[in-house]
Every structure is written in C-alpha cells, then in structure tokens.
C-alpha cells in the first residue's frame, strides 16, 4: 500500500525556462526537489539484473551540492531514460517530441571512440587491483582454511613416525602448491571481477558530454560533461607498461562533507585498459589539449629522511631491541633484514618518482612506487593553496605545497621553496585573473 | 567586448604572497586562549586528583603524576604561545592569506573567486573581549577551509561584508558572460 502511494505521488519534470529539473515526492510530507541543470555533474542510468528483466532503468543525478542532495529515480522506461539523458546535460533543451525522436536517431549513430576489448580486460584483470582482491580472498578463505586444519588434525591422530617424515616432505611440497594455487586464485578472481564490472566498456562522445557505459550483469551508463572533471589521472605499473596498458581516472568534485570511502569512489570514473593513443585522445577531449612539455620540479634528497627513519630505522630498531631480550624472536631476524632490504629501495623509488611538471596550462604531478600515477590538473581548478616549511628546512630552502581541489589534494613535498613560492604566485595570478569557472 | 591583450608575463613582477604584511590576531585573543587552556587544565587536574586519591596502589608514585601534569601544562602553554605568535592574516584585493602553525609555518591562500561561503563565529569568551572568528569555506574540503580567529568583531563584520560583496560581484560577472 505504502509503496503504491509513494509511487503515485512520485512525479518529475523538466522546467525548460528556468533550466531546472524538478521532482515531487512524498505522501504526507510532500517534498519538491529542484536541481539546476548547470549544477549537474553526471547522470547515471543503471540497470541491474532485475531491472533488466522487467526492462526499466534507474536514474541517478549527481550534483556537487553540499547536503548530498542526490536525485534518484528508481524505475523509468527506456524512452524516458534516453530522453532525460539527452536533456539533462545539455543546456539547450528541446521541447517537442518530433525533435526528440530525431535526436535519438542521431544518438544511435554515435560511434564510440574508445572500446575496451575482452582481451584488454583480461590483461587489466591480470595486472591490477591485487590489493582489494587479496583482501576479499583472505576474508573468504580464512574460515575455510581453518576448518580444513581442524579436519586434518582429526585425521592426523593415529599417524606413526614414518608417516610423519613423509608428511613433512609432503607439507613442504603442498605449501608450494598452496601458494601457486593462491596466486592463481587471486588472478582468476581479479579477471572475473574485471570482466563483470567492465564488460563491454565503451566511451562515446555525445554532443558536449562523454557517455561511458559498462557492466555485464548490472549495466551502467554514465553521462558527464568534461568541464566538470577536476583531476584527470592515469596510472600504469611495470607489467602494464610492457603491455602498453593504462588505467585512467576522472575525478569529479565530491559532494560536500561526505568525503569518505564510497562517496569518493562514486565520484571517480575508472577507465580500465586504454592504450597511450586512446589516453591522449581522452585527455584532449577533457582538457582540450595534450599537455606540452613543461618545467620540471623534483624534490630535495631530504625527501628520504622521514620515511627512512619512521618506516625503516625505527621499526627495525625496535625489532632488534626486542630481539635481544626475547629469545622466541630469534628465528625471525631474516625477516627484518629482508624488510630492510625491500623498504629502502622502495622509498628511494618513491623519491625518484615524485615530480611536478608545470607549464602555462597544466600541472602534472607524478608519484608512486609500483603503480606510477600521473595527475593532470588545470590551475583554475585549484580552490586553495597551502605552503609550509619546517623551521629546520629554512636554511636549506626546502618546503612543501598542497593544492586543494574539489576532488582531493595534490601534494608536492620537499621542493625548492623559492621556486614553490614563485609557482604559487603564478598560479594565484592565473586563478584570480582568469574568468574560467572550475565547475 | 573587452580589449584583448596577451602580453608576456614577467614572473618576478607578479605580486608576492610571501611579502604581504600580515595582521596579527588581537592581543586580547591571547587571553581567550589562556582562559581555554586553564579550563582544560582545571578539568584535567580534577580528574587526575580524583584518580590519585581513589587509587591507593600508586600512592608512592604521586610525585611522578603531578610532575607529568606540570610538564604537560607548560608544554601546552609554550606551544600555544608559539602558534599565537605565528598567526597572521591579510586580505588582498583578490585573495585572502592566512599564516599559522605550531612547528611548521603554514600559509594558506584562498582566492576570493573560489570562496563558497563565509561565516562569523563568536564564542562566549571571545564575545567578552569583542572578538570573532571568521570562517571561510571553499570547495576544497576540510583542509581547504580557513578559520581566522581573534579578529575584533567590528573588523570581522566589515571583512565579512567585503567578502560577501565580492562574492556577489563575481557571481554577477559570471552570469553576464
């Protein structure tokens, strides 16, 4: 009953004159939601399995409003969905139905300029997102493993000494198999996850906006306007470099204070597996041009001090102090040495990769250890700039700068402070003299 | 249409944010900080005494607790004094500069055309001394906001007015285009 009345009272329409999208809902407490069209960041048209069977779509409109005022409509049919998609992101809307059908005809002819093939998806699955899959797998596998151990224990009870010797050999062997199986499982799950999520991923240019759609079971269509993208970034690890693959990320303004976890995710648009030419094309589409070579800024070697102290010297030191007192730790000292030998080069690599490139139109920040990430940003998307310096760095002229944008902060650490100040003055000049809007 | 010019920019001739003369917070604001520190220390002290009297086992350790308390009190005092000395703000034609920090010296610059909204906050003790806290919010998230405390209330009000007027101007300019 409640659902029915809720449904009856849910209406929405597009106000052509005021350029507003209006939603009325509620049974007793009537609510009217109004969204200005130029405040819309992206339009999501999703379809999960159930919706696919019935043939309806779910529509979600993302705004940058601070109250997390997101509009979502649960069930609309395809025609309305396409119609809305057509009009919500274009400022000039078409009023009568004839022109609308005409528009859809041209819409059908849109050729996707980026398509991710199955083999690329396979490669992407093999080379990225290990961390989250391992976490997922561990959470899943641990109980199973625990049960198996219990089972083995019961089985073990009546074993003689000969079998014991055989078993120890066998365990050594089986650990190898287990690790191999584990790795295989990670890769397999990774590949499947990527397939399900990004199946039939394609991007097409649609008037002034980008249309991105993907998904195997739940189909997701996202429409966004390029000038609302705050930070464009791409990353690539060693394997991906060998295969000529990149992951791209389009970051949009996150809505207000709700900046944690999931909300941030939804404001990031992932584009898996494009090659460098496609990347350049996308960057051209979003930023208008491919960044030309600029002036390069690299950090001072003092970048290394703090991480080496806190991540290496400090923990290893504590370990060895404990080691001297607690005899149980004795067999583990190789682990500490391995950690030391791994951590130092990693910190050094992160230092070498930490760079900032600046030219007239762009700011490019490079960072990362395994995944090398480039973040591209227009100076006019900066909201505020913070510079800071520790007193003991004053004499060596080393300082840091943070660029706050609506989609996160870009740090550049341990740079030459005089140069940083100069840059900040230049960026301020660009922001304050320009009339470009950040949204 | 405006006359279009595209001259070469001399980077050294740009206005320098680091050379702006900053206005320090009003001296009375130090009193407000002191009051707040004393209230905090008072409650901490009450808790500590209660703890010491209720716990018979640590009777002979009392001097250590009291010594620790005093050290913390002095440290808080010194740190706040240092941070108070470092604070300063400046309102320029097109942006607002705020310097602060306890150990590191942090300068935050917010261009006026990126301000989302402005708020004026008056605490109880601040009000006694006729002071206010000007809060400036940007779309850059928590770390991009500015909280400038210890401004005389009249000055803070006029600053807020100026900022709001600029915001209006910028908005109408944007709409004209």
Interface residues (C-beta under 8 A of the other chain):
Chain A: X64 X66 X253 X254 X257 X259 X382 X383 X384 X385 X386 X387 X388 X389 X390 X391 X402 X404 X405 X406 X408 X409 X421 X422 X424 X425 X426 X428 X429 X431 X432 X435 X437 X438 X439
Chain B: X9 X11 X14 X15 X16 X17 X18 X94 X95 X101 X103 X104 X105 X106 X107 X108 X109 X110 X111 X112 X113 X114 X116 X138 X139 X140 X141 X142 X143 X144 X146 X173 X174 X177
